[in-house]
Amino acid sequence: GLVVLPAGVHRLPCEPLFTEPYVCVVRAGNPLLRKRFTLERYAGAEHILVAPRGESDRGIVDTVLAESGLTRRVSRVVTSSTLALALVKDSDRITTLPASFAAVRALGEGLVSRPLPLTLAPIHMQLAWNPQQDGDPRYVWFRGLVHDAVRSLGLRP
């Protein structure tokens, strides 16, 4: 099979698929939305951190906040974006996710996304596959279909 993963989190054969920004996801009634969404208010919120390997309670957001002399409170570390959204949906916690994942998963779920009040490098997503499928014409064809679908959504490598 094929899997879409962030660059650098695996050792599978892969190719670039798309690059996109991160956004902040909150529940629609979160008090954070009542006033201007500043860097200080973002940092002061209770955060859910997605760490695919669950190995750290710090991420790229923490590095960028530290450059501004700020820290954030990570109340929970989870290994999947889906779980992060479920925890945000029923609380005033927030999470930072790739924009397309947030848009697809948050629609109709009582969640909204906001541009981040800080500058993060975009995330580079890759299409990866099992090494046993490397060079198999069926998978080469199928990967082409996935690339076509991604381009039709306006996403670019």
C-alpha positions in Angstrom: 0.0 0.0 0.0 0.8 3.7 -0.1 1.0 6.1 2.8 1.3 9.9 3.0 3.8 10.9 5.7 5.8 14.0 6.7 9.4 14.0 5.3 11.9 12.7 7.7 9.7 10.5 9.9 10.3 7.2 8.0 12.8 5.2 6.0 10.6 4.0 3.3 11.0 4.6 -0.5 9.3 7.8 -1.2 8.8 10.8 -3.4 7.7 14.4 -2.7 3.9 14.8 -2.7 3.0 18.4 -1.5 4.1 21.2 0.7 1.7 23.3 2.9 1.5 25.6 5.9 0.5 24.7 9.4 -2.6 26.2 11.0 -4.0 26.3 14.5 -7.2 24.3 15.2 -9.6 25.2 18.0 -13.2 24.3 18.8 -15.6 26.9 17.4 -16.6 28.2 20.9 -13.0 28.5 22.2 -12.6 31.8 24.2 -9.3 32.3 22.4 -11.3 33.4 19.3 -13.1 36.2 21.1 -10.1 38.6 20.9 -7.3 39.1 18.5 -5.3 36.0 18.0 -1.8 37.2 19.1 1.4 35.3 19.5 1.1 35.7 23.3 -2.4 34.4 23.4 -1.4 31.4 21.2 1.5 30.6 23.5 -0.6 30.9 26.6 -3.2 28.4 25.5 -3.2 24.8 26.5 -1.7 22.8 23.5 -2.1 19.3 22.2 1.2 18.3 20.5 1.2 15.7 17.7 4.5 13.7 17.9 4.1 10.8 15.5 6.6 8.7 17.4 5.5 10.1 20.8 9.1 10.7 21.7 9.1 14.3 22.8 6.9 17.0 24.4 8.5 19.7 22.3 8.1 20.5 18.6 9.0 23.1 16.0 6.5 25.5 17.6 8.5 25.4 20.8 11.7 26.3 19.0 10.0 29.3 17.2 8.3 30.5 20.4 11.7 30.3 22.3 13.1 32.7 19.7 10.5 35.3 20.9 11.2 34.5 24.5 7.9 32.5 24.9 7.0 29.0 25.9 3.8 27.1 25.6 2.1 24.6 27.9 1.7 21.2 26.2 -0.9 19.3 28.2 -1.0 16.2 26.1 1.3 14.5 23.6 -0.5 12.3 21.0 0.8 10.2 18.1 -2.0 11.1 15.6 -3.6 14.3 14.3 -7.0 12.6 14.5 -6.7 12.1 18.2 -5.5 15.7 18.6 -8.7 16.9 16.9 -10.9 14.7 19.1 -9.3 16.2 22.2 -9.6 19.8 20.9 -13.2 19.3 20.0 -14.3 18.9 23.6 -12.0 21.4 25.3 -10.4 24.8 25.1 -7.1 23.1 24.1 -5.6 23.9 20.7 -3.4 22.1 18.2 -1.2 23.0 15.3 -1.7 20.8 12.2 -1.0 20.8 8.5 -3.6 23.0 6.7 -5.1 20.3 4.4 -5.5 17.8 7.2 -7.2 20.4 9.4 -9.5 21.4 6.5 -10.6 17.9 5.7 -11.0 16.6 9.2 -12.4 19.7 11.0 -15.2 20.4 8.5 -18.6 19.9 10.2 -16.9 18.8 13.5 -17.4 22.1 15.4 -13.7 23.0 14.8 -12.2 26.0 13.0 -8.7 26.7 11.9 -6.8 30.0 12.1 -3.5 31.1 10.5 -0.7 30.9 13.0 0.5 34.1 14.7 4.1 32.9 14.1 6.1 31.8 11.1 6.7 28.1 10.8 8.5 26.5 7.8 5.9 24.6 5.8 5.5 20.9 6.1 6.8 18.7 3.3 4.6 15.6 2.7 5.8 12.5 0.9 4.2 9.6 -0.7 5.8 6.4 0.6 5.5 2.7 -0.1 6.8 -0.7 1.0 10.2 -1.5 -0.5 8.8 -4.7 -2.0 6.6 -2.6 -4.2 9.5 -0.5 -5.5 9.4 -0.6 -9.3 6.1 -2.5 -9.6 4.3 -1.0 -12.6 1.0 -1.2 -10.8 2.2 0.9 -7.9 4.0 3.3 -10.2 0.7 3.8 -12.0 -1.2 4.2 -8.7 1.3 6.7 -7.4 0.7 8.7 -10.6 -3.1 8.8 -9.8 -2.3 10.0 -6.2 -0.1 12.8 -7.6 -2.9 13.8 -10.1 -5.5 13.9 -7.2 -3.2 16.1 -5.1 -2.6 18.5 -7.9 -6.3 18.7 -8.6 -6.7 20.0 -5.0 -4.2 22.8 -5.7 -1.4 21.3 -3.6 2.1 21.4 -5.0 5.4 19.7 -4.1 
